[in-house]
Structure formats: C-alpha cells, structure tokens
C-alpha cells in the first residue's frame, strides 16, 4: 500500500526532454483486467500490467477473496478465474490504499456477492466522497454502510439486485463502471446514460470476454446473469502517465520525445486534442488495435503554446490530465479558461484548488472557479508547493521545473508510486532534474 512516509521532490530549473520511452501500463485497464479476469471462467494472461500501488491493491483484494493470481513479474500476471459466483468472503477488511477507482468499481462488483465485506483505504481515500456510487447502488437494492458518505464502506449480502436505469448527474467513468458491474448481478437490464462520453474500458473488456453490452447514443446497457470467458489482455502504456512528458516537451524549447505503445482510446485523447488546439506539435504513428484498445506511438516536438478556452466536450476525455494541462496553460501565451470540470474537485484532492494554490505560489495568475479555473500564462518562478498526497499534482509541478526561474520543492510525493512507479528515474533519464528526498 502507499507509503505513509513523506517524500519530497526538489526540481532544478531548466532543461529539455528528448528520447524514446515507454511509460508504465494503463492504470484503468490494469484494474479492470484483475477484476474481470477474476470473475471469468478460465485463465486470463495479462501483459503490460501496471505494477503501481493502486493496481497492486486491486490484485491483493482479489487474492484475499480466494482468486489464484500469479505475478506480477515484469508486467505479466496470470489470473485463474473463479467465475461470476466464485469469490469467497475475505477474512478481514479489504484495504484499497489510495485507489478511489478500486473502491468505486468494487462497490458495484461486490454489491451483488453473497457475503458481507468492508472496504477501507488510506487517509486520502478515506476523505473522498462515495455517495455518488452508493446512492444509485441503493436504488438497485444494495445495502451499504458508509462513514458520513465516505469510506470505510461495508456492503451487506443481498439476495439479489434489481436492474435500474440511471442518468448520471455528471460524466464519470467510475460511476458508470460501478453500475455496469453491479448490473452483472442484477435481474433485468441495467442501463446508464451519461451527459458526455467518458472512458469505456469496462465496456470494451466485458465485450472482449464475451459479455454482450449494448450502446445506443449516450446510453450503455447490459442484462445480468451472463458469464465472462477468460482472454489475453495486453495493457497499453497509460496516456495519463504519458501526459507529463507530452506537456514537458510542449513547454521546453528543443524538446523532441516519442512515447511508445500508448493507449489512444477515443474516450481518453482529450489531452492530445487540447494540446493541439494550444499549438502543440504532436504526431501519432504506428497506430494499431490490441485487445480491443487502440494504441499508437506519440511524438511531441516543442512549439510555442497559446492560451485557449478549453472545449467542454473535451473535459471528460481529459479529466485526469488537467493538473499537467494547467502547467501547459501557465507556460502558454495568453489566457486559458476551463469550465465544466466539477469532478476535479472530488479526485485524490480538490485538484482545482490545489493546482491554483501551487501555481499562485510560483508566480502564475491562476483563479479557481466553481467548475474550473482561469490561468494567465506567465513566468514560472521558484517556491515550495504541497501536492496534498496527490500523485498527479506532484508530477505536474515536477515538469514545471523545465520552465521555472529557480528550484521548486514539492512536498508529500509518496503517492506517485500509486500510478507511476519509477517516475523520477524516467524523468531524469529524458532530461529533467529531480531529486527525491525522504522525510
């Protein structure tokens, strides 16, 4: 689980990024490969699995429910599936560390099991809102105790769930996936309508394992009571992790970097679209489809950026990438305006407020709004910023050092290992200058 020991980054100013690298595997797909592989009939072989703390937490809880999982070993995991009704009651509570994705998706998957189970997490996860999944699950007949709407969560066994139709109040792949996973155990057809497209990894993997999923417009549905058949899953490199190097190359003159075998699922490429609109020089090559997921090599060469009004239809397609995009906006000429991004306030931290505070500390004019932020491009200075235990914020301020006037100290960076093990080593290899300090 994520280390409670504090880590700090000292980022030295200047530099450029060059070379060819492959960032770790996609976190969303790694989580789902364990969850669905465990429920499948047969043996699922996974390659490219993200050996970060979040995905390892998911793996550990399924082992705790009786699933035989071998690995991970250099990204390879073998899952001996137990079928839809083969999970066993764990002997203790399931600790999901820092992983909100795990907890929200598992709330749906575990709501239909024949046993009671409690899910806990670290300090950060224990402060995150869960009512947006527990409320619709309650409509399906799930019995869930929360702690004032937050973890720990206790799910009580229910004889059966009933299918519902649910209109998502805000675009969220986690809530959509939670309800679809609960729908596997519900009587009838469960359907979810989303106000804007969100990542569809759950639907793609269900279909890849032979489960019928219907999509009509903005509504996705499935009928409970089916089965999953094991398959091989090749996890692409994570576009969210690639984003840090995309932005790094986009802001640092002389940069030219290629990120290999990156997942470019249409529901995840908001960051490419937004950076291109800001003037970034991005080329996709070697495009192919592996395991139902499109991948490509992404090359980014430096070009000056300009501020834009970010199109709201791109917001759900880039929801995890905004901390890094805020750094791009800080280095762009003119004003960047983000609206329609309320969900950023309920991530690992309130990412709008925390990024605004850090940018302000570094001398950038950044004003948070209820559903977004207004950033006026300027000159990044030096200073001390707090990541609030949020891995994406820590990594975003790390790349800001490329354009900083002096050193940046980033506090509370231990959770970077949840999504991007080896980040500092890889960043330094391609041209950043980051010192990692314990304590």
Buried (B, 14 or more C-beta within 10 A) or exposed (E): BBBEEEBBBBBBBBBBBBBEBBBBBBBBBBBBBBBBBBBBBBBBBBBBBBBBBBBBBBBBBBBBBEBEBEBBEEBEBBBBBBEBEBBEEBEEBBBBBBBBBBBBBBBBBBBBBEEBBBBBBBEBBEEBBBEBBBBBBEEBBBEBEBEEEBBBBBBEBBEEBBBBEBEBEBBBBBBBBBBBBBBBBBBEBBBBBBBBBBBBBBBBBBBBBBBEBEEEEBBBBBBBEEBBEBBBBBBBBBBBBBBBBBBBBBBBEEBBBBBBBBBBBEBBBBBBBBBEBBBBBBEBEEEEEBBBBBBBBBBBBBBBBBBBEBBBEBBBBBBBBBBBBBBBBBBBEEBBBBBBBBBBBBBBBBBBBBBBBBBBBBBBBBEBEEBBBBBBBBEBBBBBBBBBBBBBBBBBBBBBBBBBBBBBBBBBBBBBBBBBBBBBEBBBEBBBBBEBEEE
